[in-house]
Amino acid sequence: MAKPDQNQVIRQLPIAAGMVAGLLLFANRLLTVQLTETQSRSDALGVIVCAVLILVGLLWERVQPKVPDSVELSGDECFEFKPELSENLQAELAWASHILLTNTLTRSFILLWDGDVLLRRGILPTESNMIPGTIIKRVIEKQKAIYLVDSNKYPGKIEFNYLPENAQAIICQPIAPKGVLILASNAPRSYTQQDENWITAIAQKLSYVLTQEFDKEIESCD
């Protein structure tokens, strides 16, 4: 179900006021029998004010764009770690997922590392058999994020069957050298440039934490 944009009327108010005032000025000018210099100056000032109002409204639309329509994601709330993870690593992953789930429009969070799912959190299908597809493999290989701004228009979405089937936007963020963050939102075009910067920064931190953690395990096995 689409969520109404409560600020839509406020954003459009300056444009509407400028257009109505401009029409009234034009009608008043047509109905004036004898035009005086004072009225001419008033009309010119009124036209300028109307133009400024319309410009402010257009700029406001650009600075504070309409909120994308959101949906109720299908799935259940979950918070699942891979059982073998240490308490310290669980705390780090819990912090990272909490930051993204509360400070962006992310509603589904999956962390994949070396073929294993370390954390599933947010709204996700109850049964999930995660098999990395072409997009995930490309992200890990190229170490470059892929952002599906409107996943419904992308045929490759079919490989993300471990996410809610009605996920609207998906980000796959690499975690060097062999991990990836998979995030899903309930609205298309929902991630801003600032959000993407946040995601990149957190992925870099997780890269260090995970590399240190699993390198220690390899050393202890040796």
Secondary structure by P-SEA (a helix, b strand, c coil): cccccccccccaaaaaaaaaaaaaaaaaaaacccccaaaaaaaaaaaaaaaaaaaaaaaaaaacccccccccccccccccccccccaaaaaaaaaaaaaaaccccccbbbbbcccccccccccccccccccccaaaaaaaaacbbbbcccccccccccccccccccccbbbbbbcccbbbbbbbbcccccccaaaaaaaaaaaaaaaaaaaaaaaaaaaaac
